[in-house]
Amino acid sequence: MSPALASMKRAAEQPMEYAAEWKARTGRKVVGLLPMHFPGELAHAAGCLPVVLQDDTEPVTVGQANVFNFYCGLNRSLIDQTMRGKFDGLDAIMFGDHCVQLLGTADVIRAERPSLPILFNQLCTTLDANWALRETLGTFEQLWKELEDLTGHRISAEATTESIRLFNRSRAQMRRLYEMRRRGEVTISGRDMQTIVKSSMVMDRGEHVALMDKLYSTMPRRAVSSSDVTVYLSGHMCHAPKPQIIDAIEESGARVVNDDLYVGWRFIHADMDESLPPIEALAHWYLDKNRKMPCPTRTMQGVDWEAYLLSEVERSQARGLIVLMVKFCEPHMYFYPEIKEAFDKAGIPNLLIETEHEEIPMEALKTRIETFVEIAKRRADIKAA
């Protein structure tokens, strides 16, 4: 493992420890962000370290009494981490409302940590409504003011534009690596790709950009095996799937060529317009990114997740689709039947894997994945014949 990737791995696996070290080193504030739609650029422009809060590997224990069992693993883990004091080093948390479970999580954290500021902002969900831009501008203006109150100083438009420029560069670096992997120009594991994206959610962006430059300078250019079955991963819209699942997919003879995972392409696919006034850039970024990659928690006429996935699987030259659905994720559960119907109709092999925070039976899962890979390979051979 290269030194650059090793540094990213430490930050991705120990985000709160990294944040504490950064805070001690800089004397500035750390703001936790909840997935999926709030931009770190504004917190960065305020002089804060934006950290996207993720689940951890610990079993849910002390928080169990404060959360419903039918909440997804991310929300249960966030509550448990709060009860264990993992987030006590944060100076604020920015919450949104993209699912009902997250509303309950915000209430629990408020009750358990009443001194921790909760910046709760409700973004509109109907993105093509005639009032959507006005409402979105108002939401980000409110967040701008709340961050100024938190830090005690004004956030300048110039500083925000500089932050937008830095974050755009960071996203472009990771997209470049994605495209190199899709074209088969580099051999990089799915686990390492997750590490790169997840670490960017945690680290100071300037530091992450510098590490990416070093990574590119030392990365060996090796062609991938043409015998691998190419697959596309979809789902997990709020946090990373367990690395063991990604490992099992790749060890079965599959090669992941693209994804729409949150800790993946979904997080890096959309840039902000550096030429616009920053408040407008923030608003248009939020409203327009759904056209590029649909989200099941937002609505927009003529934009369908299943149509997007079909086109992306074709563009990526993937032979099959693997859907990673978080257990009890209601937005994903509502959309999945349409995705399956569309892919079955198109004759594209697809596999549903339900994931959860607790351990899953890996041997049984490996058997299912190996069977899927063999089916996808045989269908591709039949088409080629």
N, C-alpha and C positions, 0 to 999 in steps of 0.2 A: 504494500500500500504506500502510495506517495505521501510525503509529509503534508502536502496541501489537503489531500483527502482525509488523512488522519486527523488533522485539525478540525475539519468539517464534521467528522464522525464524533469527536468528543463533544462538540457543541450540540449536535443533533440528539445524542443520547443523554446529555446532561444539560438541558436548556436552562433550568433555573440556576444551576451552578455557574454556567457561563454568564448569565445575566447578573448574578451577584458579583462576579469578578469585574465585569464591565462597569457596574455601578460604583464599586469601590475605586476603580481606576480613574473614572471620569467625574464622579460626584454628581452625575445626572440621574434623571428618573427613568424607571422602566415601566412600560405600559403593556399589559397583556391584551392581545387581540383575540377575539373569538372568530372562527371561520364563519362565513366564507367571503364576505363582501366588503369589509372595511379596509381601507387602504393604509398601509404602514407609512406611506409617504408623509402624511400630515403629522403623525407622531414624530417622525424623524425630523421634519422641519421645525418642530417645537423643541428639538434638542434631546428628545427621549430615545430610548431603545425600544422599538416595537417588537414584541415577541408573540408569535402565534402560539396559543396554548394548545397542547396536544394531550392525548392520553399517555399514561406511562405504563411500565410493565408490571407494576405492583397489583396484586389482587385487590378488589374492592373490599375493604374491611370496616374501618371505623366510620366510613360514610354510608354504610349500608342502611342504617336506620333512618337516614335523611333523604332517601331517594327511592322512587318506585322501581321495582324489578323490571318493569317493561320499558324503562328508559334505555337508550342505546348505551353501548360501552363507553363512548366518549363522555357523555354527560355524567354517567355514574363515576367514571374515573376523575372528572374535573371536581365533582363534589367531594370525592374521597381525598384527592390531593389538597383541597381546601382544608378539610378537617385535619389532615396530617401536617398542615403548616407549610406545604410546598410553595404556596403562592404568597407567603407573608412578606417576601421581599419586593413584591410589586407595589407600585405607587398608584395604580388605577387599572381597571379592566374595562375595555370597550366591548359592550354586548350588542348583539343584534337580535332579530326576531324571526330567523328563517325557519324555525320549527317550534312547535309547542313545548317540546321537552326542554329546549334551551331557556324558555321563559321560566320554567320551574327551577332550573339550575341557577339562574340569576337571582331568584328569590331566596334560595338556600344560601348562596354566597353572601347576599346582603345580610341575612339573619345571623350567619356565623361570623362574618367579618364586617361589622357595622361601620368601622372606621375606614374601610377600604373604599375609595370612590368608585362607583359603578357608572360609567358613561354609557347610558342606554339610548340608542338611536334607532328609530324605526324607519327603515328604508322602504319605499313603495315597492310593491311586488308586481304591479301591472305596468310593465316598462314602456309600452307604446300608448298609454293613455295620454290625453292632451294636457293633463296636469302633472305628468310624471317628472318633467324637467324642473318645473317650479318646486315641486315637493322635494326632489333630490337636492337641489341647490340649497333649500332651506335646512335640510338635514345636515349637510356638510358645513353650512355656516354655523349651525348650532354646535357641531362637534369642534369646529375651529375655535369657537369662543370657550368651550369647556376645557380644551387643552391649554388655552391661554390662561384660564383661571387656575388650572392645575399647576402650571409651571411658573406662573407669576410674571410672565413677560409676553410681549407681543410676538406673534408669528408673522413674519413678513412674507409678502407675495414672492419676493426674490428668493428667499430661503426655500419656500415650498417648490418653486420651479426647479431649483437646484436639486432638491430631493427627488422630484419627479424624474429629472434627467439621470440621476444616479440609479434609481430603481429600474428605469427603462434599460439602462446598460446592463444591469444585473440580469434582468429577464432575457435580454438578447443573448447573453453568454450561455445561459442554460438552454435556450431554444436551439442555439447552434449545435450544442452537444446532442440534443434530441434528434436533430436532423441528420447528424453524422451517424448516429446509431441506427436510425431508420434506413439509411442508405447502405448500412453494413460496412461503414468505413472504420469503425472502432469496435472493439470488444469491451463492453462495460456491463457489469451485472446490474440487474434490476435493483438489487439491494443498494449498490453504490449510487445509482441514479436517485433513489429515494433519499439517501444520505445527503446528496448535493442539494436537492430541492428543500428538504427539511431544514438543513443547516442555514439556508438563506432566510428561512422564517424566523430564525433565532439570532443570528449574528448581526453585528454592525455591518451595514451593507457595503461600506467602503472596504472593510476587511475581507468580506466575502468576495467582492470583485477582484481584489488583489490575489486571493487564493485561486480563483478561477483562472486568472492569467497564468499563474504558476502551474496549475493543473494542465492547461493546454500545452505549455512548453515542454512538459515531461511525459505527456500521454503517448504511449506507443500506438502507431497506426497499424492495426492488424485487421485483415479481412475476416469476416465471420464465416462460419461453415454454411454452405449452401444447402446442406441436408437438414438443417433445423426447420421445424414447422413454425412459421411466423404467426403470432397471435397479437391481438389488441386487448388491453385491459380497460374495463370501464367500471365506474362506481366509486365507493369510498370518498364521498364528497366533503368530508370534514376532517379526516385524519388519515394517517398512513396505515395500510394493511400490515399485518405482522410480516416481518422479513422472511419467516419460515415458509409462508405461502408463496412469496415470489421465488424463493429458492426451489420449492417443489415444482413450480411451473417450469423453471429453466432446466432443472435436473431431469425432467420428463422428456427432453428433446425439443422443447419449444423455445422460441426466441421472441421476446417481447419487442415489438417494433414501434409501438406508440400506445398512448393511453389518454384517458380524460380524468384521471385521478386528481383529487385536490392536491395531495403531495405529489405533484407531477405536472402534466401539461396544463391542467386547469388553473394552477396558480401562476403560471408564467406566460400564458398565451396572449394576454391583452396589455398593450402599452397605453400610457396616457399621452395626450397631445401636448407637446412641450411649447407649442406656439400659442396656445390659449391662455387666458388668465387662469391661474391655478384652480380657483374654485369651480370654474367651468370645466377644466380638464378632469377634475375629480368626478363631477357629475356625469359627463359624457362617457368617461371610462366605465362607470357603473351601468349606465343605461345601454351602452352599445356592445359590451362584451358578451351579452347573451346571444347576440346575432352570430358571433363567432363560435361560441360553445354554449349550447343551451344548458340551463340549470333547472332542475325539477321544482325548485322553490320559487321560481319566477315565471311569469306568463307573458307571452308576446305572440300575436297572431302570425301564423305562417312559419313559426319556428318550432320544430319538433325534434326531440332528442333522438328518436329512433332514426329519423332521416339523416341527422347529423352523423350518427354512428355508422350507418350504412355507407355514407360517402367517405368517412375517414378510414374505415376498414378497407375500402377499395383503394383509396389514395395511398395507404400504408402498405398495400399488397399483403395484407394479413390473410391467413387462411381460415381464421376462426376468431370468435369473440369469447372472452371470459369475463363474466360479470361478477364483481366482488360486492355483494350487498351486505351492509352492516345490519345485524339483527336488530329489529324494531325501528329501522329507519323508515318512517312513514312516507316521506316524499318519494324515496326510491321504490318502495313497495307499490305505490300507486302507478308508477310509470313502467315497471318491469314487464307486465303482460303485453304492453304495446311493443316493447323492444323485442321480446321473444317472438311475438307473432310476425313482426317485420322480418326478422332474420330467418325464421323457419320458412316463410314465404319465399325469401330470396335464395333458400337452399344453402345458407352459410352456417356451418357448425357453431353452436353456442353452448356455453356451460355456465350455470349459476352456482356460485360458491357463497354460502351464507357465512359471514364472519362474526366473531364476537370477541369481547375483551378477554374472556376466560380462555383457557386452553381448548384447542379443538383436536379431534382425533386425526393426527397427521397421516397415519398409515392408510386409513380409509380414504382420506382426501387425495393422497398420492395415487391411489388406484383409480379414482374417478378422473383425475387429470391425465394420467397415462392413457386411459381409455379414450378420452376426448381427443388427445393429440393423435392417436392412431386413427380415429375416425376422420379427423381433419386431413391427415396425410393421405388416406385412401381416397377421399373425395377429390382432393387436388390431383392425385394421379389419374383418376378416372376422367376428369376434365381435360387433362393434358393429353390423354391418349387419343 
